[in-house]
Structures are given as structure tokens and as C-alpha cells.
Amino acid sequence: MIGVDDLAGLLETLCPMFVLINDAGRITQVGPILQKLRPDRPMAGEHFLNVFELQRPRSVTNLSTLTSTPGTRLHLRFQDAPRTGLKGLIAPLPGGGGAVINLSFGISILEAVRDYALTSADFSGTDLAIELLYLVEAKSAAMEASRSLNLRLQGAMLAAEEQAYTDTLTDLKNRRAMDHILGHLISMKSSFALMHLDLDFFKSVNDRLGHAAGDHVLKQAARIMLEETRGEDTVARVGGDEFVLIFKGMTDRNKLGGIARRLIQHLSEPMQFEGEACQISASIGTALSTQFDTLKAVDILHAADLALYAAKRSGRSCHRFYSEPSTARHPG
Amino acid sequence: MHGLINRAIQSFVCATYGSKSWLRATQAAGLDFDEFEAMLIYEADISTRILDVLCTELNRPRAEFLEDLGTYLVSHPNMEGLRRLLRFGGVTYVEFLHSLDDLSDRVRLAVSDLELPALELREHAPAEYQLHCFPGLPGYASVMTGVLRAMADDYGALVFLSHGGDRNGAEVISITLVESAFSQGRQFDLGARGA
């Protein structure tokens, strides 16, 4: 049987955050690291519960109840700031006369090393604290590297999506594709017609029957436009209910007028969506590449836009060609 | 090859020789990108190609180049996080040396797909050690020589390192600890996370 002093000697090596208390619950000795946390306040001689607040088990208010149940797990924190949380395990001394309480930081280790400037030498050789701190830093660094990779991949994904040339809803070409094709035709000095088509009453379908109906109508409209155009023509969705159609090599007003008429006619036929009739129509403005001396993409798009608004002013379901301003009205 | 290793080479070259050197090397090595991602895996021959090109362009023997890379990994401010992780190995340089036996396990604990060759420290006489670097990563012993030298400075220890030849397939680094507290060394504050 070893004496209390010998026991304290052993504990200093094995568990440097031990507390020895006597029958009255007063601290008789503490481990060197525990004392290091309160360098200006010797713990020996104080009542245990004056130094530490017992958080769990909650029902217990005096230590003698605890010392009679070996192996009780304690949750404690310091009564004064910094109020570091501690875990504890209580073991009554054999033959009575007090108990040993072994303390450790548990999860509060991260704040504790900062608050008390602890070093590796402050932990016993079997304590996993250093490994825990190592892991936290290593995992944080690895997580940060993964996170930054994720952000870059997300950026690349968005760029790729933006670059893709397809409108995902209708499978038509998108604005970017249309710009590309238009630029190509202009640089090749090809002649072509450009139609700007706007669906009429689309918004009311969307408002009345919801987005699913709106999407259905857009898909049907896309199908109709593909049916009414040739394979070499371009049909692009350039806005919510706006489309641009490019007819390569075609500048014949009669033919274009016929196409526009058929487009409007078919788009005006009621479409069914879940038993509901969706009634839309279309307005179209057309500009010809031959209407410009020096052709620029922005100019022909603008011209088709002007023609579209002329069509809209004439009432819905109309088609108008762009009429160039006469030099007489715009001198200089 | 793990992206972290390629990224280490990239970071070392950019910090030491400038990013233009790095861009030239990626082009000469025929890579179709100029930045390695730390958390992706690359073909092993990509690393070999870029190292070959770098050593030729910079006119440096590969062992020397890799040793400087090892020193960079510990001593450059860019790499403070890595230095800290290594300092968790022990309070003194000798403790750090002994912790190298666990290095590959520790690394795998942090990044599960990063496999580094096994290391084994043998003590031959007081202050005389040999570090056996087992195969798996060509040039690892050279990098470790740089790491050992820089960590000695970090701990304030004075050491003498030399290449101890090959033994049973392992490359051997001979370490003579002249003085363990030769200089002040650098601070290691356990709580200075993310510094």
C-alpha cells in the first residue's frame, strides 16, 4: 500500500492534470500542468468546488456523493475566466480519506493551447492532445485545398456552361451560338435574312398556367420553327420568348414573307398542356443583309428589332420588313 | 503522382525562380496546363518530365534541386503550415527525427491518398543516426535531406548530413547531431493555428 505522497509522485508523471482532494472536498495537491493554468492562484488548500464549477452530473451538489461512486465522469469548468471546460474522472482513495480526480481538456483543447500557451511538453506521453492538434491543422489544410479546388471547378463549370452553344430548354442554339454564326456570315460576306421573332401572349400563359406550361409552349414553338425552316438555317433562342432565325443565302421577300406567315399561323394554333389550351402567337421583324452597305452584326440585329416593333405596332401576329431610312429624310 | 507533390514543385519553382520559369517549363514539358491542382492525381510521368525539364533549364543536378525543394518546404513563409505540421513531431530535434518513422502514417491520416515512402530512423551511437528512405518515390531521400537540414535550423540544432549510400534498396541519410541547442531556433506556438 503506497502513501498519499508516493501516489502524488506517480500521478505527476502519469496524469499531470490530477487533483487530490480530502474528505472535506478540499484540494490537497494538484498536477503541475493543472496548476500552470492558474499560475497566480495556488489550488492546494482551496475547496474543489470553489475552483471548479460542476456542470454534470447536474443533480450532485456535494463531493462526498461523488466520491462514493467510483468512475463517475465529470464535466467541469473553471469558476473564473478563462472558463475552460474540463473533463474529469473520479476515483476514491482506497480506504477512504479522499479521492483522485483526473482532468483533461477534451474538446476545449483548441482554445486551451491558445489561452494558456501550452507546449507539447505540457502533455503526458500518452495524451492524444498533440495528435489531435496535428490532425485539426492537417485536416484544415487539406480541406482548404479541396475547397479551393471545388471553387475553381465550379468556376470552370459555369464558364463551360456559358460557353455551350445550346439552349438547354429548347435544344435550339443560344445567343452565343447565334452571335458566332452571324459574325461568321458577315465575315464571309454572305447574303442572308435575319428574322427577330417574339412570341405574343407568352407571358400570360406563364402567369396563368405556370412555368411548366410556359416551358412546354417554348418547346412546341421551337419545334414549329425547326419544321418551318431548312436544315442550314439557324434558329436561336436569344431571350425568354425571343428568337432569332437566320436564313443563309435567302433575301427573296416573297419567300421570306411566306415563311413568316406560316410561322405565325402555326404558332397561333392552340397548344395543349395538361388539358389546358395555351394560345400564343408571334410577331416577326425581318432585315436583309443586302439592306446595308457595310454590314455589322449589331446593325442588322437592331434593324430586325425595329421591324419587329413596327410589326407589334400593327397589332399582334404581324410580320414587317425593315425599311431603311431614306437618305432624303436623313441628310448627311 | 499526387497533386500535392506536383504542386510543391510548382510552388518551389515559382517562389525561387519566378513564374516565367515555371510557365516555360510546363510548355517545354508539353503539359497542356500550367497549374497543378493540389487535390487531384496526375500521371507519374508528368512529374518526371517536368523535373527533367527544370533541371536542364536551370542547369542543376537533380539531387541538388530536390534538396533545395525540401529546404523550401520547411523554411519558406509560403509553407508555414507544413513546417507546423512537422513541428508537431516533437519538442526537440531528436524527437522530431524519431517521429519520422510515423511520417507516412501521419500524412495518410491527413490526406488518405497521399502515399509517401516509409522512413526508418536508426541510432548508431549517441548523436549518430541514419535515416533509411525506402523506395516508392524517386528523389525522396534528396528532398528529405533538405527537410532535415531546414528542420535542424528550425529547432536550432547543428547537424551534419551526408548521403550514406544505398542499403537493401533503401537510400540512407547519415545524420550527425553536433549540438542540439546550437541556436535559438524558431518559435513553435501550439495555439497559433492557421498562422
Chai-1 contact restraints between the chains, C-beta under 6 A:
chainA,res_idxA,chainB,res_idxB,connection_type,confidence,min_distance_angstrom,max_distance_angstrom,comment,restraint_id
A,V113,B,L190,contact,1.0,0.0,6.0,A-B,restraint_1
A,V113,B,G191,contact,1.0,0.0,6.0,A-B,restraint_2
A,R114,B,G191,contact,1.0,0.0,6.0,A-B,restraint_3
A,L118,B,L190,contact,1.0,0.0,6.0,A-B,restraint_4
A,S120,B,V91,contact,1.0,0.0,6.0,A-B,restraint_5
A,A121,B,V91,contact,1.0,0.0,6.0,A-B,restraint_6
A,I130,B,F88,contact,1.0,0.0,6.0,A-B,restraint_7
A,Y134,B,F88,contact,1.0,0.0,6.0,A-B,restraint_8
A,A138,B,L85,contact,1.0,0.0,6.0,A-B,restraint_9
A,A138,B,A110,contact,1.0,0.0,6.0,A-B,restraint_10
A,A141,B,G81,contact,1.0,0.0,6.0,A-B,restraint_11
A,A142,B,A110,contact,1.0,0.0,6.0,A-B,restraint_12
A,A142,B,V111,contact,1.0,0.0,6.0,A-B,restraint_13
A,A145,B,A38,contact,1.0,0.0,6.0,A-B,restraint_14
A,A145,B,M39,contact,1.0,0.0,6.0,A-B,restraint_15
A,S146,B,M39,contact,1.0,0.0,6.0,A-B,restraint_16
A,L149,B,E37,contact,1.0,0.0,6.0,A-B,restraint_17
A,L149,B,M39,contact,1.0,0.0,6.0,A-B,restraint_18
